[in-house]
Amino acid sequence: MYEEYGTIFAYIIGIVLLFFLGKFFIVPMKTVLKLLFSSILGAGIIFIINFLGGFFEFNIALNPITAFITGTLGVPGVLLLIALKYIFKA
């Protein structure tokens, strides 16, 4: 079984390149997954607010933007959405 040195060298370069590309793409993927998790958590918080606000005829629109704001900013994001609701009386 004779392999050329060029072929072995190409395999080594390919493996090293694959390793560095994996490292290069894993950081943005972690950020995207973190933002996605925050948005899902924000949607859950808005759902709870709408459920409890149903008794007082108060609701916040549940869409990707409001879920992202709530999930990213947390409690200040919820307060921001409530303040915007009262400012624009929507």
LUMKEVO-707460 format. One record per atom (N, C-alpha, C): atom name; residue number from 1; chain; x negated, y, z. Coordinates in steps of 0.1 Angstrom, whole numbers, plus 5000, padded with zeros to 4 digits. Example, Ala and Ser with C-alpha at 12.3 -4.5 7.8 and 13.67 -1.06 7.14 Angstrom:
<recs>
<rec atome="N" num="1" chaine="A" x="4868" y="4943" z="5078"/>
<rec atome="CA" num="1" chaine="A" x="4877" y="4955" z="5078"/>
<rec atome="C" num="1" chaine="A" x="4868" y="4967" z="5078"/>
<rec atome="N" num="2" chaine="A" x="4872" y="4978" z="5071"/>
<rec atome="CA" num="2" chaine="A" x="4863" y="4989" z="5071"/>
<rec atome="C" num="2" chaine="A" x="4871" y="5000" z="5079"/>
</recs>
This chain:
<recs>
<rec atome="N" num="1" chaine="A" x="4992" y="4988" z="5000"/>
<rec atome="CA" num="1" chaine="A" x="5000" y="5000" z="5000"/>
<rec atome="C" num="1" chaine="A" x="4991" y="5012" z="5000"/>
<rec atome="N" num="2" chaine="A" x="4989" y="5018" z="4988"/>
<rec atome="CA" num="2" chaine="A" x="4981" y="5029" z="4987"/>
<rec atome="C" num="2" chaine="A" x="4990" y="5041" z="4984"/>
<rec atome="N" num="3" chaine="A" x="4989" y="5051" z="4993"/>
<rec atome="CA" num="3" chaine="A" x="4996" y="5064" z="4991"/>
<rec atome="C" num="3" chaine="A" x="4986" y="5075" z="4988"/>
<rec atome="N" num="4" chaine="A" x="4990" y="5084" z="4979"/>
<rec atome="CA" num="4" chaine="A" x="4981" y="5095" z="4976"/>
<rec atome="C" num="4" chaine="A" x="4981" y="5105" z="4988"/>
<rec atome="N" num="5" chaine="A" x="4970" y="5111" z="4989"/>
<rec atome="CA" num="5" chaine="A" x="4969" y="5121" z="5000"/>
<rec atome="C" num="5" chaine="A" x="4978" y="5133" z="4998"/>
<rec atome="N" num="6" chaine="A" x="4981" y="5136" z="4985"/>
<rec atome="CA" num="6" chaine="A" x="4990" y="5147" z="4982"/>
<rec atome="C" num="6" chaine="A" x="5004" y="5144" z="4987"/>
<rec atome="N" num="7" chaine="A" x="5008" y="5132" z="4985"/>
<rec atome="CA" num="7" chaine="A" x="5022" y="5128" z="4990"/>
<rec atome="C" num="7" chaine="A" x="5023" y="5128" z="5005"/>
<rec atome="N" num="8" chaine="A" x="5013" y="5123" z="5012"/>
<rec atome="CA" num="8" chaine="A" x="5013" y="5124" z="5027"/>
<rec atome="C" num="8" chaine="A" x="5012" y="5138" z="5031"/>
<rec atome="N" num="9" chaine="A" x="5004" y="5147" z="5025"/>
<rec atome="CA" num="9" chaine="A" x="5003" y="5161" z="5028"/>
<rec atome="C" num="9" chaine="A" x="5017" y="5168" z="5026"/>
<rec atome="N" num="10" chaine="A" x="5024" y="5164" z="5015"/>
<rec atome="CA" num="10" chaine="A" x="5037" y="5170" z="5012"/>
<rec atome="C" num="10" chaine="A" x="5047" y="5166" z="5023"/>
<rec atome="N" num="11" chaine="A" x="5047" y="5154" z="5028"/>
<rec atome="CA" num="11" chaine="A" x="5056" y="5150" z="5038"/>
<rec atome="C" num="11" chaine="A" x="5053" y="5157" z="5051"/>
<rec atome="N" num="12" chaine="A" x="5040" y="5159" z="5055"/>
<rec atome="CA" num="12" chaine="A" x="5036" y="5166" z="5067"/>
<rec atome="C" num="12" chaine="A" x="5041" y="5181" z="5066"/>
<rec atome="N" num="13" chaine="A" x="5039" y="5187" z="5054"/>
<rec atome="CA" num="13" chaine="A" x="5043" y="5201" z="5052"/>
<rec atome="C" num="13" chaine="A" x="5058" y="5202" z="5053"/>
<rec atome="N" num="14" chaine="A" x="5065" y="5192" z="5048"/>
<rec atome="CA" num="14" chaine="A" x="5080" y="5192" z="5048"/>
<rec atome="C" num="14" chaine="A" x="5085" y="5191" z="5062"/>
<rec atome="N" num="15" chaine="A" x="5079" y="5183" z="5070"/>
<rec atome="CA" num="15" chaine="A" x="5083" y="5181" z="5084"/>
<rec atome="C" num="15" chaine="A" x="5081" y="5193" z="5092"/>
<rec atome="N" num="16" chaine="A" x="5069" y="5200" z="5090"/>
<rec atome="CA" num="16" chaine="A" x="5066" y="5212" z="5097"/>
<rec atome="C" num="16" chaine="A" x="5075" y="5223" z="5093"/>
<rec atome="N" num="17" chaine="A" x="5078" y="5224" z="5080"/>
<rec atome="CA" num="17" chaine="A" x="5088" y="5234" z="5075"/>
<rec atome="C" num="17" chaine="A" x="5102" y="5232" z="5081"/>
<rec atome="N" num="18" chaine="A" x="5106" y="5220" z="5081"/>
<rec atome="CA" num="18" chaine="A" x="5119" y="5216" z="5087"/>
<rec atome="C" num="18" chaine="A" x="5120" y="5220" z="5102"/>
<rec atome="N" num="19" chaine="A" x="5109" y="5218" z="5109"/>
<rec atome="CA" num="19" chaine="A" x="5108" y="5222" z="5123"/>
<rec atome="C" num="19" chaine="A" x="5110" y="5237" z="5125"/>
<rec atome="N" num="20" chaine="A" x="5103" y="5245" z="5117"/>
<rec atome="CA" num="20" chaine="A" x="5103" y="5259" z="5119"/>
<rec atome="C" num="20" chaine="A" x="5117" y="5265" z="5114"/>
<rec atome="N" num="21" chaine="A" x="5122" y="5259" z="5103"/>
<rec atome="CA" num="21" chaine="A" x="5136" y="5263" z="5099"/>
<rec atome="C" num="21" chaine="A" x="5146" y="5260" z="5110"/>
<rec atome="N" num="22" chaine="A" x="5145" y="5249" z="5116"/>
<rec atome="CA" num="22" chaine="A" x="5154" y="5245" z="5127"/>
<rec atome="C" num="22" chaine="A" x="5153" y="5255" z="5138"/>
<rec atome="N" num="23" chaine="A" x="5141" y="5259" z="5142"/>
<rec atome="CA" num="23" chaine="A" x="5139" y="5269" z="5152"/>
<rec atome="C" num="23" chaine="A" x="5145" y="5283" z="5148"/>
<rec atome="N" num="24" chaine="A" x="5143" y="5286" z="5135"/>
<rec atome="CA" num="24" chaine="A" x="5148" y="5299" z="5130"/>
<rec atome="C" num="24" chaine="A" x="5163" y="5300" z="5130"/>
<rec atome="N" num="25" chaine="A" x="5170" y="5289" z="5127"/>
<rec atome="CA" num="25" chaine="A" x="5184" y="5289" z="5127"/>
<rec atome="C" num="25" chaine="A" x="5192" y="5286" z="5140"/>
<rec atome="N" num="26" chaine="A" x="5185" y="5281" z="5150"/>
<rec atome="CA" num="26" chaine="A" x="5191" y="5277" z="5162"/>
<rec atome="C" num="26" chaine="A" x="5195" y="5289" z="5171"/>
<rec atome="N" num="27" chaine="A" x="5187" y="5300" z="5170"/>
<rec atome="CA" num="27" chaine="A" x="5189" y="5312" z="5178"/>
<rec atome="C" num="27" chaine="A" x="5202" y="5319" z="5174"/>
<rec atome="N" num="28" chaine="A" x="5204" y="5321" z="5161"/>
<rec atome="CA" num="28" chaine="A" x="5217" y="5327" z="5157"/>
<rec atome="C" num="28" chaine="A" x="5229" y="5318" z="5159"/>
<rec atome="N" num="29" chaine="A" x="5227" y="5305" z="5158"/>
<rec atome="CA" num="29" chaine="A" x="5238" y="5296" z="5161"/>
<rec atome="C" num="29" chaine="A" x="5242" y="5297" z="5176"/>
<rec atome="N" num="30" chaine="A" x="5233" y="5298" z="5185"/>
<rec atome="CA" num="30" chaine="A" x="5236" y="5299" z="5199"/>
<rec atome="C" num="30" chaine="A" x="5244" y="5312" z="5201"/>
<rec atome="N" num="31" chaine="A" x="5240" y="5323" z="5195"/>
<rec atome="CA" num="31" chaine="A" x="5248" y="5335" z="5196"/>
<rec atome="C" num="31" chaine="A" x="5262" y="5334" z="5191"/>
<rec atome="N" num="32" chaine="A" x="5263" y="5328" z="5179"/>
<rec atome="CA" num="32" chaine="A" x="5277" y="5326" z="5174"/>
<rec atome="C" num="32" chaine="A" x="5285" y="5317" z="5183"/>
<rec atome="N" num="33" chaine="A" x="5280" y="5307" z="5188"/>
<rec atome="CA" num="33" chaine="A" x="5288" y="5298" z="5197"/>
<rec atome="C" num="33" chaine="A" x="5291" y="5305" z="5210"/>
<rec atome="N" num="34" chaine="A" x="5282" y="5314" z="5215"/>
<rec atome="CA" num="34" chaine="A" x="5285" y="5321" z="5227"/>
<rec atome="C" num="34" chaine="A" x="5297" y="5331" z="5224"/>
<rec atome="N" num="35" chaine="A" x="5296" y="5338" z="5213"/>
<rec atome="CA" num="35" chaine="A" x="5307" y="5348" z="5209"/>
<rec atome="C" num="35" chaine="A" x="5320" y="5340" z="5207"/>
<rec atome="N" num="36" chaine="A" x="5320" y="5329" z="5201"/>
<rec atome="CA" num="36" chaine="A" x="5332" y="5321" z="5199"/>
<rec atome="C" num="36" chaine="A" x="5338" y="5316" z="5212"/>
<rec atome="N" num="37" chaine="A" x="5330" y="5312" z="5221"/>
<rec atome="CA" num="37" chaine="A" x="5334" y="5308" z="5235"/>
<rec atome="C" num="37" chaine="A" x="5340" y="5320" z="5242"/>
<rec atome="N" num="38" chaine="A" x="5334" y="5331" z="5241"/>
<rec atome="CA" num="38" chaine="A" x="5339" y="5343" z="5248"/>
<rec atome="C" num="38" chaine="A" x="5353" y="5347" z="5242"/>
<rec atome="N" num="39" chaine="A" x="5354" y="5346" z="5229"/>
<rec atome="CA" num="39" chaine="A" x="5367" y="5350" z="5222"/>
<rec atome="C" num="39" chaine="A" x="5378" y="5340" z="5227"/>
<rec atome="N" num="40" chaine="A" x="5375" y="5327" z="5228"/>
<rec atome="CA" num="40" chaine="A" x="5385" y="5318" z="5232"/>
<rec atome="C" num="40" chaine="A" x="5389" y="5321" z="5247"/>
<rec atome="N" num="41" chaine="A" x="5379" y="5324" z="5255"/>
<rec atome="CA" num="41" chaine="A" x="5382" y="5327" z="5269"/>
<rec atome="C" num="41" chaine="A" x="5390" y="5340" z="5269"/>
<rec atome="N" num="42" chaine="A" x="5387" y="5350" z="5261"/>
<rec atome="CA" num="42" chaine="A" x="5395" y="5362" z="5260"/>
<rec atome="C" num="42" chaine="A" x="5409" y="5360" z="5256"/>
<rec atome="N" num="43" chaine="A" x="5411" y="5351" z="5246"/>
<rec atome="CA" num="43" chaine="A" x="5425" y="5347" z="5242"/>
<rec atome="C" num="43" chaine="A" x="5433" y="5341" z="5254"/>
<rec atome="N" num="44" chaine="A" x="5426" y="5333" z="5261"/>
<rec atome="CA" num="44" chaine="A" x="5433" y="5327" z="5273"/>
<rec atome="C" num="44" chaine="A" x="5437" y="5337" z="5283"/>
<rec atome="N" num="45" chaine="A" x="5428" y="5347" z="5285"/>
<rec atome="CA" num="45" chaine="A" x="5431" y="5358" z="5295"/>
<rec atome="C" num="45" chaine="A" x="5443" y="5366" z="5290"/>
<rec atome="N" num="46" chaine="A" x="5443" y="5369" z="5277"/>
<rec atome="CA" num="46" chaine="A" x="5454" y="5377" z="5272"/>
<rec atome="C" num="46" chaine="A" x="5467" y="5369" z="5272"/>
<rec atome="N" num="47" chaine="A" x="5466" y="5356" z="5270"/>
<rec atome="CA" num="47" chaine="A" x="5478" y="5347" z="5271"/>
<rec atome="C" num="47" chaine="A" x="5484" y="5348" z="5285"/>
<rec atome="N" num="48" chaine="A" x="5475" y="5347" z="5295"/>
<rec atome="CA" num="48" chaine="A" x="5480" y="5348" z="5309"/>
<rec atome="C" num="48" chaine="A" x="5486" y="5361" z="5312"/>
<rec atome="N" num="49" chaine="A" x="5479" y="5372" z="5307"/>
<rec atome="CA" num="49" chaine="A" x="5485" y="5386" z="5309"/>
<rec atome="C" num="49" chaine="A" x="5499" y="5387" z="5303"/>
<rec atome="N" num="50" chaine="A" x="5500" y="5381" z="5291"/>
<rec atome="CA" num="50" chaine="A" x="5513" y="5382" z="5284"/>
<rec atome="C" num="50" chaine="A" x="5524" y="5373" z="5291"/>
<rec atome="N" num="51" chaine="A" x="5519" y="5362" z="5297"/>
<rec atome="CA" num="51" chaine="A" x="5529" y="5354" z="5305"/>
<rec atome="C" num="51" chaine="A" x="5534" y="5361" z="5317"/>
<rec atome="N" num="52" chaine="A" x="5524" y="5367" z="5325"/>
<rec atome="CA" num="52" chaine="A" x="5528" y="5374" z="5337"/>
<rec atome="C" num="52" chaine="A" x="5535" y="5387" z="5333"/>
<rec atome="N" num="53" chaine="A" x="5531" y="5393" z="5323"/>
<rec atome="CA" num="53" chaine="A" x="5537" y="5406" z="5319"/>
<rec atome="C" num="53" chaine="A" x="5551" y="5404" z="5313"/>
<rec atome="N" num="54" chaine="A" x="5554" y="5392" z="5309"/>
<rec atome="CA" num="54" chaine="A" x="5568" y="5390" z="5304"/>
<rec atome="C" num="54" chaine="A" x="5578" y="5393" z="5315"/>
<rec atome="N" num="55" chaine="A" x="5575" y="5392" z="5327"/>
<rec atome="CA" num="55" chaine="A" x="5584" y="5395" z="5338"/>
<rec atome="C" num="55" chaine="A" x="5586" y="5410" z="5339"/>
<rec atome="N" num="56" chaine="A" x="5577" y="5418" z="5334"/>
<rec atome="CA" num="56" chaine="A" x="5577" y="5433" z="5335"/>
<rec atome="C" num="56" chaine="A" x="5579" y="5439" z="5321"/>
<rec atome="N" num="57" chaine="A" x="5582" y="5431" z="5311"/>
<rec atome="CA" num="57" chaine="A" x="5583" y="5436" z="5297"/>
<rec atome="C" num="57" chaine="A" x="5570" y="5443" z="5293"/>
<rec atome="N" num="58" chaine="A" x="5559" y="5436" z="5295"/>
<rec atome="CA" num="58" chaine="A" x="5546" y="5441" z="5291"/>
<rec atome="C" num="58" chaine="A" x="5538" y="5430" z="5284"/>
<rec atome="N" num="59" chaine="A" x="5533" y="5434" z="5272"/>
<rec atome="CA" num="59" chaine="A" x="5525" y="5424" z="5265"/>
<rec atome="C" num="59" chaine="A" x="5514" y="5431" z="5257"/>
<rec atome="N" num="60" chaine="A" x="5503" y="5423" z="5254"/>
<rec atome="CA" num="60" chaine="A" x="5492" y="5428" z="5246"/>
<rec atome="C" num="60" chaine="A" x="5492" y="5419" z="5234"/>
<rec atome="N" num="61" chaine="A" x="5490" y="5425" z="5222"/>
<rec atome="CA" num="61" chaine="A" x="5489" y="5417" z="5210"/>
<rec atome="C" num="61" chaine="A" x="5478" y="5407" z="5211"/>
<rec atome="N" num="62" chaine="A" x="5480" y="5394" z="5208"/>
<rec atome="CA" num="62" chaine="A" x="5470" y="5384" z="5208"/>
<rec atome="C" num="62" chaine="A" x="5465" y="5382" z="5194"/>
<rec atome="N" num="63" chaine="A" x="5454" y="5387" z="5190"/>
<rec atome="CA" num="63" chaine="A" x="5448" y="5386" z="5177"/>
<rec atome="C" num="63" chaine="A" x="5433" y="5384" z="5179"/>
<rec atome="N" num="64" chaine="A" x="5425" y="5381" z="5169"/>
<rec atome="CA" num="64" chaine="A" x="5411" y="5379" z="5171"/>
<rec atome="C" num="64" chaine="A" x="5403" y="5391" z="5176"/>
<rec atome="N" num="65" chaine="A" x="5407" y="5403" z="5173"/>
<rec atome="CA" num="65" chaine="A" x="5400" y="5415" z="5177"/>
<rec atome="C" num="65" chaine="A" x="5402" y="5417" z="5192"/>
<rec atome="N" num="66" chaine="A" x="5415" y="5416" z="5197"/>
<rec atome="CA" num="66" chaine="A" x="5417" y="5418" z="5211"/>
<rec atome="C" num="66" chaine="A" x="5411" y="5407" z="5219"/>
<rec atome="N" num="67" chaine="A" x="5411" y="5394" z="5214"/>
<rec atome="CA" num="67" chaine="A" x="5405" y="5383" z="5221"/>
<rec atome="C" num="67" chaine="A" x="5390" y="5385" z="5222"/>
<rec atome="N" num="68" chaine="A" x="5384" y="5390" z="5211"/>
<rec atome="CA" num="68" chaine="A" x="5370" y="5393" z="5211"/>
<rec atome="C" num="68" chaine="A" x="5366" y="5404" z="5221"/>
<rec atome="N" num="69" chaine="A" x="5374" y="5415" z="5222"/>
<rec atome="CA" num="69" chaine="A" x="5372" y="5426" z="5231"/>
<rec atome="C" num="69" chaine="A" x="5373" y="5421" z="5245"/>
<rec atome="N" num="70" chaine="A" x="5383" y="5413" z="5248"/>
<rec atome="CA" num="70" chaine="A" x="5385" y="5408" z="5262"/>
<rec atome="C" num="70" chaine="A" x="5374" y="5398" z="5266"/>
<rec atome="N" num="71" chaine="A" x="5371" y="5389" z="5257"/>
<rec atome="CA" num="71" chaine="A" x="5360" y="5379" z="5260"/>
<rec atome="C" num="71" chaine="A" x="5347" y="5385" z="5261"/>
<rec atome="N" num="72" chaine="A" x="5343" y="5395" z="5253"/>
<rec atome="CA" num="72" chaine="A" x="5330" y="5401" z="5254"/>
<rec atome="C" num="72" chaine="A" x="5329" y="5411" z="5265"/>
<rec atome="N" num="73" chaine="A" x="5339" y="5419" z="5268"/>
<rec atome="CA" num="73" chaine="A" x="5337" y="5429" z="5278"/>
<rec atome="C" num="73" chaine="A" x="5343" y="5425" z="5292"/>
<rec atome="N" num="74" chaine="A" x="5351" y="5415" z="5292"/>
<rec atome="CA" num="74" chaine="A" x="5356" y="5410" z="5304"/>
<rec atome="C" num="74" chaine="A" x="5367" y="5419" z="5310"/>
<rec atome="N" num="75" chaine="A" x="5367" y="5421" z="5323"/>
<rec atome="CA" num="75" chaine="A" x="5377" y="5429" z="5329"/>
<rec atome="C" num="75" chaine="A" x="5378" y="5443" z="5324"/>
<rec atome="N" num="76" chaine="A" x="5366" y="5450" z="5321"/>
<rec atome="CA" num="76" chaine="A" x="5367" y="5463" z="5315"/>
<rec atome="C" num="76" chaine="A" x="5374" y="5463" z="5301"/>
<rec atome="N" num="77" chaine="A" x="5372" y="5452" z="5294"/>
<rec atome="CA" num="77" chaine="A" x="5379" y="5450" z="5281"/>
<rec atome="C" num="77" chaine="A" x="5394" y="5449" z="5283"/>
<rec atome="N" num="78" chaine="A" x="5399" y="5442" z="5293"/>
<rec atome="CA" num="78" chaine="A" x="5413" y="5441" z="5296"/>
<rec atome="C" num="78" chaine="A" x="5418" y="5455" z="5299"/>
<rec atome="N" num="79" chaine="A" x="5411" y="5462" z="5308"/>
<rec atome="CA" num="79" chaine="A" x="5416" y="5475" z="5312"/>
<rec atome="C" num="79" chaine="A" x="5416" y="5485" z="5300"/>
<rec atome="N" num="80" chaine="A" x="5406" y="5483" z="5291"/>
<rec atome="CA" num="80" chaine="A" x="5406" y="5491" z="5279"/>
<rec atome="C" num="80" chaine="A" x="5418" y="5489" z="5270"/>
<rec atome="N" num="81" chaine="A" x="5422" y="5476" z="5268"/>
<rec atome="CA" num="81" chaine="A" x="5434" y="5473" z="5260"/>
<rec atome="C" num="81" chaine="A" x="5446" y="5478" z="5267"/>
<rec atome="N" num="82" chaine="A" x="5447" y="5477" z="5280"/>
<rec atome="CA" num="82" chaine="A" x="5459" y="5482" z="5287"/>
<rec atome="C" num="82" chaine="A" x="5460" y="5497" z="5285"/>
<rec atome="N" num="83" chaine="A" x="5449" y="5504" z="5287"/>
<rec atome="CA" num="83" chaine="A" x="5448" y="5519" z="5285"/>
<rec atome="C" num="83" chaine="A" x="5452" y="5522" z="5271"/>
<rec atome="N" num="84" chaine="A" x="5447" y="5516" z="5261"/>
<rec atome="CA" num="84" chaine="A" x="5450" y="5519" z="5247"/>
<rec atome="C" num="84" chaine="A" x="5465" y="5516" z="5245"/>
<rec atome="N" num="85" chaine="A" x="5471" y="5506" z="5251"/>
<rec atome="CA" num="85" chaine="A" x="5485" y="5503" z="5249"/>
<rec atome="C" num="85" chaine="A" x="5493" y="5515" z="5254"/>
<rec atome="N" num="86" chaine="A" x="5490" y="5520" z="5266"/>
<rec atome="CA" num="86" chaine="A" x="5497" y="5531" z="5271"/>
<rec atome="C" num="86" chaine="A" x="5494" y="5544" z="5264"/>
<rec atome="N" num="87" chaine="A" x="5482" y="5546" z="5259"/>
<rec atome="CA" num="87" chaine="A" x="5479" y="5559" z="5251"/>
<rec atome="C" num="87" chaine="A" x="5487" y="5559" z="5238"/>
<rec atome="N" num="88" chaine="A" x="5487" y="5548" z="5231"/>
<rec atome="CA" num="88" chaine="A" x="5494" y="5548" z="5218"/>
<rec atome="C" num="88" chaine="A" x="5509" y="5544" z="5219"/>
<rec atome="N" num="89" chaine="A" x="5513" y="5539" z="5231"/>
<rec atome="CA" num="89" chaine="A" x="5527" y="5535" z="5234"/>
<rec atome="C" num="89" chaine="A" x="5532" y="5526" z="5223"/>
<rec atome="N" num="90" chaine="A" x="5524" y="5516" z="5220"/>
<rec atome="CA" num="90" chaine="A" x="5528" y="5506" z="5209"/>
<rec atome="C" num="90" chaine="A" x="5534" y="5494" z="5215"/>
</recs>
